[in-house]
Amino acid sequence: MDRIRKKRRIHFNAAEIIAIGFAAVIFIGAILLVLPFASKSGVSVGFVDALFTAASAVAVTGLVVVDTATHWSTFGQVVILMLIQIGGLGFITMGTLFALLLGRKITFGRRVIMKEAMNKITANGVVRLAKSILILTFIVEGIGAVILSSRFIPIYGLGKGIWFSVFHSISAFCNAGFDLIGNFQSLTPFVQDPIIVLTVALLVIVGGLGFVVIFELLEKKNLKRLSLHSKITLSLTAFLLVFGFIVVMALEFNNPDTMGNLSFGGKLLSGFFHSVTPRTAGFNTLPMNQLMMGTIVITILFMFIGAGSAGTAGGVKITTVGVIIATIVSTLKGRKETESFKRKIPRGLVNKALAILSIAAMWVIMVTFILSITENADFMTILFEVVSAFGTVGLSLGITTQLSTIGRIVLTITMFVGRIGPLTLFMALAQRHQMPTNLAYPDEEIMIG
């Protein structure tokens, strides 16, 4: 009998455990948020909206169907903040924290799962890395909260000011984009406040670089000695920040509905901030629905790209795009192998990057098609919302609260897929039914291009 039970026992691979774990956290968060006392009115928000909010928090997205400040009670806001922290660090890392606090041993199986969750090549050193991630996170979030408190406390008072500082510091570092300013304003009232704008922007950048890059910068302190991963991440991050700043400044500088009436310093701050936040942060200091069409297009591109791997950001990841760019350049130069920074990138990694980009594009197209049927909005507004959900960004042109029930459910799934990673999710499903094979097929050329 025991043998039969052992045979029937289901074994989950690492990708499945990550997907199931995130889904479980979202479901628990939804149950807590659907409680009547989670809302200030004492009336339950309903399960669909609670599920949407929980998914948005765990996926560190920031899309909201009800205003975070005015709708949720203190209990509801605390639940959302906890979900953001778990989602930003990953439930595996948070689970490791509790295991360490309880003095439990981290088994090899858990280390393998941690390796997958952290995007590491091997399981060596994952526990040490998890400890370092937790320490770094709490230090950076603490520093951010202290700096923000210098502005929020004078404005909102001691208690509320401290709560605002902690909430926005965690939300910024985790690239979540949730805010407590109220009435769906995000950070627009502080568009010309350098302390708040720059602090939030720096927290977003640090969280979006990825923990591997941050630790390499702290340890090696020499750009030439960095790994190829860190070099690609830093170089493309710098390029996108500069490129985004130039584009936004050029398009919005004289727009009376956005930057036109700001001081020159305010324009510089808002231009820089908008080059940072579309790459998965979700805060905004400019009214999104008043942006020029060119700015909206470049924002969609930035949201789709995202930021660094093994961090708190979403999108297809900047390293994925970097590998594809390197492949294109190498092909144009007539090289058989993909090269970058005088290093050869393995063919398997190139194939993985192409798969991620292709699956992501197909998912965005499919969801955009569905919402174009279910929602009463123009194509660009729907596409913006879908890419924002998939890239776990949280920016919106204003249709989130108007979504139908079907639209909310579809975007909830999209945020989940975006946070897990489309390749990880589909591999979890595909590998369950994959049959082992040692077959090797012959090569055959086809015509392309």
Secondary structure, DSSP 8 states (H G I E B T S, - for coil): -HHHHHHH-----HHHHHHHHHHHHHHHHHHHHTSGGGBTTSS---HHHHHHHHHHHHTT----SS-HHHHB-HHHHHHHHHHHHHHHH-HHHHHHHHHHHTT----HHHHHHHHHHTT-SSSTTHHHHHHHHHHHHHHHHHHHHHHHHHHHHHHH-HHHHHHHHHHHHHHHHTT-----SSTT-TTGGGTT-HHHHHHHHHHHHHHHH-HHHHHHHHHH--GGGS-HHHHHHHHHHHHHHHHHHHHHHHHHTT-TTTTTTS-HHHHHHHHHHHHHTTTTT---SS-GGGS-HHHHHHHHHHHHH---SSSS--SS-HHHHHHHHHHHHHHHTT-SSEEETTEEE-HHHHHHHHHHHHHHHHHHHHHHHHHHHHS-S-HHHHHHHHHHHHTT----SS-GGG--HHHHHHHHHHHHHHHH-HHHHHHHHHHHT----------------
